[in-house]
Amino acid sequence: MLKLLKKELTLNVQLPVYLFTLLTVMLLIPHYPAIVGVGYTIMQVSTYLRICQANQSMEFSTMLPVRRKDIVTSTTLVISYFHLLNIAITLLLLVPYRIIYPQGTVVGIDGNLTFVAMCLVCFGLFNLVFIPGYFKTGYKFGFPLLWATIAFILGYGVMETLVQAIPALHNTLDGLDSDYIWLRAVVFVVAALFYILATYIANTRAAKRFEKVNL
């Protein structure tokens, strides 16, 4: 399992893939939708899988004396690695964001723990749709990526709408004041747990599907 993960990180996660992570700094663009920079992680996953196809990585892995579910898990961990790297950088950016824009943004939710929690939920929804869809074949990722992107956008759209439309949520979960930071921290923890559970379910479903695939 660890050797498979090492293979993925050294062979298929090449330098250009990391360039999408740098786009997370778009969070610091004034009055610009914060989710845009985070959303480029979807293109990061797409680029990673294209490199896998070019290297015939999946075919090579299936010829190794390893369990198929370990192949699925190694891919899931790489995708989660992209997500969590993005989340880590976003958390670091919350500090300069608060200093540069003390009044927040006029476009969508401010850069706070609630926003990061929403990103985690969107990533969890993405995994639930994409990973089982991709491992239905093990090499076709176009339509699974499309449906997962739609799930990502719809998930964020619903959460953003609720926060902006419901005064109680807007007053507590939006903004940069410290009065309700404890509540935003609770939301962040709940979102992190959702991400872990969603990714686990996605990986389990994908492993069962991939067992039936004949590459």
N, C-alpha and C positions, 0 to 999 in steps of 0.2 A: 504494500500500500504506500509506504513512504517513498519507495523507489519510483513508483508510478508518479507520485506527486512531484518528486524531484525531476523526473523526465519532462513533465509538463512545464515546470517553471524554467528549466534550462533550455529546452528545445523549442517550445511553442510560445512562451511568454517573452517575446523579444522587445527590444527597446521602443520601437514605435507604439507598441501596445500601451506603454506607460504614459505616452504623450496625452492620452485622453484624460488621465488622472489630473494632469496639470490644469485642465479646463475647469476644475473645481473652483479655482480662484475667481471665476466669473461671479461668485457670490459677492465679491467686493465691488462689482459694477453698480453705480448708484441707480436706484429706482429701476432695476432690471429683475425679471422673474428669477428668483434664486434657484429654481428647480432645473433651469436650462443647463447649467454647468454639470449638475449631478446626472442629468439625463444622458450625457455623453458616455456614461458607463455602458449603456446599451450598445453603442458603436464599438466600445472597447471589447465587449464580449464577442461581437460580430467579427472584429478583426482577429481576435484570438482563434476563433473557430476556422476562419479562412486560412490561417497559418497552419492549423492542424490538418486541414484538407490538403494543403500544398505539400506537407510533409508526410501525408498518408499515416498520420499518427494513430488514428483509431484502428486501422487495419493491422498496423504493427503491434499495437497493444493486445489485440485479440489473439495474436499468435504466440504471445508470451505465456508462460505457465502461471497465470494469475487468474483470480476469480473475476468474473464479469462485473460483479457488484463493486469491486475495488476500482475498476476502470471508471465506472459511473461516479463513485465517490471522489476520485481524484479530480475529475472534471468539475464536479459540484464545488469542491474546495477551491479550485482556481477561480471560478466565478464568484464565490463568496469572498475570496481574497481581493478581487477587484472592488466589490461592494464595500467591504470593511476598510479598505485603504482609502476609498473616497470618503467614507464616514469619518475616519480619523482625521483627515485633512480638513474636512468641514468643521469638525469640533475645534480644531486649532484656529481656524479662520474666524470663529465666533468672537474671539478676543479683539483682533483689529477691527472687525466689523462694528463692534459696540463702540469703539473709540472713534472710528471714522464717521459713523452714522448714528450718533446718539439719539436722533429722533426717529430712526427706523426708515422704512421704505414706504412709498405710496403704492407700490405694485405688489400685491399679495402679502403673504405672511413675512414677518421680520426674520432675520437670521438668528434664531434662538434654538433652545432644546426641542421645542415643539416641531420646528422645521426639520431638524435631524430625525426626530421620531417619525415624521411623515415619510421621510426618505427611506427609513428602515422598513416601514410597512409596504411602500411601493416596491422595494427590492424583494421583499418576501412574496408579494403577489407575482412579481416577475418570475421568480424561481418556481413557484407553484405551477405556472403555465408553461414556462419554457423548458425546464429540465426534463419533465416526463415527455413533452412533445418532441424534443430533440432525440431522446433515446428510444423513441418509437422506431427509428431507423438507425440512428447512430451516425448519420452523415448529412441528412437533410435538415437544415436549420432555418430556412427562409420563412416558411409559414409559422413555425413555432415562435420565431423571433418577432414576427409581425403581431401575433396574438398576445404575446407577452408584453410588447410595447404598448398595445392598446390597454391591457390590464394596468400597466404602470401609469399611463396617462389618466385613465378613468379613476383609478384609486386616488391619485393626487388631486384630481379635479373635485371629487366628492369631498375629500377632507378639507381642501381649501375653501370650498363653498360653505361647508358647515361652520368652519371657524369664522368666516367673514359674515355669514348671515345670522348666526345665533349670538346675540349680545353677550350672554354668559360665557360662551366659549371665546369670543373675541376679546373680552376684557381680561380673561385669565390666561389664555394660551398664546395670544399674540402679544407683541410689544417687547420692549427690552428692560422694563422695570423689574426690580428684584422682589416685588411683593408676592408674586405667585411662582417664583422660580422652583419652589418645592413641588408644586403641582406639575409643572413642565418636566421636572426630573422624574416624577412618577410616570408620566405619559411616555417619556423616553425609555424607561425600564420596561414598561409593558410592550412598547413597540419592539424593543430588542428581543424580548421573549417570543413575540409573534414571529419575528424574522427567523429565529432559531427553529421554532416549531414548523413553520412553513417550509423552510429549507430541508428539514429532516423528512417531512412528508413527501416533498418533491423528489428527494433522493431515493426514498424507499419505493415510490411508484415507478421511478425511472429504472431502478435496478430490476424490478420485476418485468418491465417491458423489454429491457435489453437482453434478458435471458432468452427471449424468444426470437431475437434477431439473428438472421444468418447473413453475415457480411461476406 
